[in-house]
């Protein structure tokens, strides 16, 4: 019936139909997206300034204003973040040191509770549960002690 058509003609016809189909779908459902895409690629010159070919005005480079340490301290979003970072670093170093030595878990617990007592401002911090979880996961990862978050949470009150 269609012996006069070759496979090449068949694939050309299918490719043409697919192109027409995707153009229809693009116009029908994605016309706004396509328009925005092409507007971003070719921005129109503003109405106030006439377009001058070959001339681009560049803004002079300005030095960044220096920010004093006092400004940073006054406007730091949360002072607890710095203390939390310090506490986490010290806790990780304690746990890693305990992993490399023949520590008993009791001595590590004493050292961690002493560390927590140094950071009294973090007792009421929203970062406290995350710190507890970090201590538990680091102890599990290094194999130093099998702890629960409730046990670690009790060390804050000592």
N, C-alpha and C positions, 0 to 999 in steps of 0.2 A: 504494500500500500504506500509506504513512504520510502521506497527504494531509491528514489531520485535524490534524497537528502543524504549528505555525508555526516559523519560524526563531527566534523569541524563546524559545519553549518548548525548542527544541533547545539553544540556548546556555545557558539556565538549567540544564538537566539536565547538560550537560557541566561547567559551573562547579561544580555541586553534587557531581558525581562527583570532580572534581579536589580540592575541599576535603576530601572524605571520604578520598581517597587520601593526601593530604599529612598529614592528621591521623593516619592509620594508620601511615605511614612515621615520623612524628615520635615516636609512642608506641613503636613497635616498635624503632627503632634509636637514637633520641636522647632517650630518657626521662631518663637521668641528666643530660645537658646541659640539658635544659629545666628540670628540677628545680633545678639549680644556678643557672640564670639567674633563676628566680623567687625563690629564696632570697636572692640578692644584691639584688634589687629591693625585697624586703620583709623586712628583717632582723628576726628574732625578738628580743624583749627577753630579757635574761639572766634566769636562774632566781633569782639571788640578790637582784636589785633588783626591787621591784614597780613596775609601770608607772604613772606619774603623768601624766595628760594635761595638756598645756600647760606642763610644767616641764622645762626642759633645763638640766643643769648644765654649765657651761663651765669649763675649766681656766684658772687665771690665767695671763696672758702672762708668760713668763720671758724675760729678756734673754739673748741668746746669749753664751756665755763668750768672752772675747777670747783669741785664739790668738797666742802670741808668735812672732816670727820664728825664734827658736831652736828652738821646737817644730816648726815647719814644716821647717826645715833638717834636723833630726835624724830626722824621720819621713817625709821625702820619699821616695817609693818608689824613685826612680832619679835620682841627680844627673846622670847622663848626658843625661837628657831636656832639662834646661835648656841644657846645653852644645850639644847637638844643635840645639836651636832657634836658639841664637845663631849657630852655624856655618852653618846653612841660610840664615838671614837675610843674613848677610854674603856668602855665596856667591851668592845670588840678586842682591844689589845689585852685586857685581862683574860678574856675567854681563850684567845689564841695562845697566850702564855701558859694558861692552864692545860691546854691541849698538848703542848710540847713537853710538859713535865709530869711527874707522877704526883699530881695533886689529888687530894680527896675533894669530893664535891662540897664538903662543909667549909673548907678554907676558901673556896671560890665564892660560896654564898656569903661568907662574912665580908670578903673584899667588895663584892657587888653591893651589899647593903650599906657598907661604908661609903661607896661611891654615890649611891642614891642619896645618902644623908648630906653630901656636899651640895647637891642640887635641890635644895628645899623648895625653890620656886616652881619646880616642875611637878610637885606633888598634886597640884590642882590644875595642871596643864592638860589641854585636850590631846597632847602628844603622849601622855603617859601610857595608854593602852598599846600604842604602836611601839613604844620603847620596850614594854613588857614582852610583846610578841617577838621583837627582834632578839632579845636576850634568850628567850626560849628557843627560837630557831637557830641561833648561833651555837647554843649549847648542844642541840641535837645534831647540827651539821658537823661539829668538831668531835662529838662523842664524849664530851666532858661530863655532862649530867643530863638526866632525864627530868625535866622540870615541866610544870604547868604554869599557865599565865596567872592563875590565882596565887600560887606560891610566890612568884616574882612580885605580884602586886602587894603582898604582905610585907615585903622588905622595905617598901616606901615608908611605912609607919614606924619602923624601928628607929 
